């Protein structure tokens, strides 16, 4: 409900830059993330592994502040919830035959 998925049914990411990361097998990805109709530049370090000759696995995560995307932090009774949420992603890509 908080994301208003009927009005904003998609979360979109567009990669703009990829550079070598801080250790072997890692990359720093910079791109545009659109969430709840708001687009922000984000940066994340990912790990890239070759699972077999045709398959790559890309995995990473970062904290996202909901307020940056126009979303107020939720509340629970009298408690205030932190506005940062941890987002993780795992992408498995297979080369076409």
Order of alpha helices (4+ residues) and beta strands (2+ residues): beta-beta-beta-beta-beta-beta-beta
